[in-house]
Amino acid sequence: MASLKELCIFSKNVTIFLSKSRTQVSAFFTLFFFTLTLLIFIIFFSSPSTVTTKILASRLHSHSFSSIHEFDFVPVSDTHTTSSTVPAPTNFPTKSWNFDVTIQEEDKSCDIFDGEWVQDNDLHPLYKPGSCPFIDNSFNCFKNGRRDTEYLRLKWKPHGCEIPRFDGLKMLKMLKGKRLVFVGDSLNRNMWESLVCALRNSLIDKNRVNEVSGHRQFRSQGFYSFKFKDFKCSIDFIKSPFLVQEWRFSDKAGARRETLRLDTIHGSLTKYHDADIIIFNTGHWWTHQKTHKVNNYFQEGNRVYNRLEVADAYTKALKTWAHWVDTTINSTRTRVFFRGYSASHFKGGQWNSGGNCDGETKPIINETQLGPYPWMMRVLESVISEMKTPVIYLNITKMTDYRKEGHPSIFREAKSKRRPGMFQDCSHWCLPGVPDSWNQLLYATLLQSQQKFSHPK
């Protein structure tokens, strides 16, 4: 292929030659635009961007994640249309930037996070409402009196393909002898409980699931685990809402203070870096009042910032996490996921200022009514693009933004405990409910990488 310098000399010679004859003006312009097009082609393809390289590295059909052929995704017609004729708003990417699921039959790819919720009256939850004893009371909407069921009849349907129905036994066979760990805030706890309940429901003898860590006290203990005896696998949850370390100390006056160490990974993570699958998340705690005060809270080394904007602090924390992953995790053994930001739907205020979502029974249908794409996810995408470790990005932000009716709202408490003006939960999700679909997408990604996943322990 010609070098850039040779092309420039060629273009110059052509110009001198053609200037000698007025009859060859048309040929001059033809050659000129041909040369310009070739030059652009060389420049574009000779040095792909870091983001492009990372996209290719993280796709499931790359050498890093060998795909399987026992389950092929079923393509749908190219004339598929959404329920709305309004074009997608620019604040949501039309495709997740680093995740495709290959449709093996036609050698196409389908972004499983770009789609719509469709009504399916024949759809059954992965576990019956009220049937799973492991659901936190604040997520157990059925137990707390919610009786409408339309929110359980919505199926996530990507544009361009069908995703497989969740098969708990098949997933347990894939997880045999392995450890899957969720690390993050209570939204990851939401997803973790959903998966445990879905896998448990596939067992004939449901007593073959052990609560490893004893009585559940999620708000006071940072680790919890279930072990599936017959498959010798565990599904764990580690509470780490920031991924970096919260720090408590006494100042010179003896007063108790706390900071967030942006340069120090959360201590619990070092104990589980060798898990077979780790699913990280962080986000909602960065929107709380404590982080937005921004005064004397964020710390690096011995320096406590008098003032640091939350976006800058979040970026520093994610870079600390990324460095830890790149230098600690063996990517030939451990699969790394990061679950994106889950949308909230408070009206009239936030969780602690009268925000509410009770009475919502229908999802958002029109994309133009969705919120702006969270700034935190753009920061995350930028950080992931610079990492050497392949990270599978579960970009569930858009699919959750539709589901304003899926939150516990007043059903976070039993009826006997409800009081006027009580806090409503418009951030977490009822179980069964929306997080079951996240786990269905997780299951789809594992199906596509089963050959690589079956490495020896």
URHU-V521299 format. One record per run of one state. SS is the DSSP state (hx for helix, st for strand, lp for the rest). FROM is the first residue (numbers start at 0). LEN is the number of residues. If there is no record, write none. Layout:
ss;from;len
SS;FROM;LEN
SS;FROM;LEN
This chain:
ss;from;len
lp;0;3
hx;3;15
lp;18;3
hx;21;25
lp;46;3
hx;49;9
lp;58;15
st;73;2
lp;75;25
st;100;3
lp;103;4
st;107;3
lp;110;4
st;114;5
lp;119;17
hx;136;3
lp;139;10
hx;149;3
lp;152;1
st;153;5
lp;158;2
st;160;2
lp;162;5
hx;167;7
lp;174;4
st;178;6
lp;184;1
hx;185;16
lp;201;4
hx;205;3
st;208;3
lp;211;11
st;222;6
hx;228;3
lp;231;1
st;232;7
lp;239;4
st;243;7
lp;250;5
st;255;10
lp;265;1
hx;266;5
lp;271;5
st;276;4
lp;280;3
hx;283;4
lp;287;1
hx;288;4
lp;292;5
st;297;3
lp;300;2
st;302;2
lp;304;5
hx;309;19
lp;328;6
st;334;5
lp;339;7
st;346;1
lp;347;8
st;355;1
lp;356;10
hx;366;3
lp;369;5
hx;374;11
lp;385;5
st;390;4
lp;394;2
hx;396;5
lp;401;7
st;408;1
hx;409;3
lp;412;2
hx;414;3
lp;417;7
st;424;1
lp;425;8
hx;433;15
lp;448;1
hx;449;4
lp;453;4
